[in-house]
């Protein structure tokens, strides 16, 4: 599991102005302090889950997956290099439901780069957002 220094740019690519936010100021606070710092909205949860994939943090991915859809485990493909995240749209449907459309780019070992384009669904329960599922386009 790769470790990211707190001052490094966050893998999710979120910016303040034209400057990338540091991991500790962005997704790091959710990944490293899951019990006390839940992601405040569906977009932040989706970004933190992307970062968790980059850092191979199965613990965070499983904890933020809605119990009704959560897999028993997560396996990471060896040698995958994550190339970036582009949030295309985020929509708050009501107080407890939201959708986020994104494109994540990755390069599997020994293969050309690929894009995952998904519209993800999220639900909020007891003040915490969870990933439910998504439609890949």
QUIJO-V540130 format. One record per helix or strand of 2 or more residues. SS is the DSSP state (helix for helix, strand for strand). FROM is the first residue (numbers start at 1). TO is the last residue. Records with the same first field share a line. If there is no record, write none. Layout:
SS=FROM-TO ; FROM-TO
//
This chain:
strand=15-16 ; 19-20 ; 81-94 ; 97-107 ; 113-125 ; 128-136
helix=23-25 ; 28-31 ; 42-54 ; 58-63
//
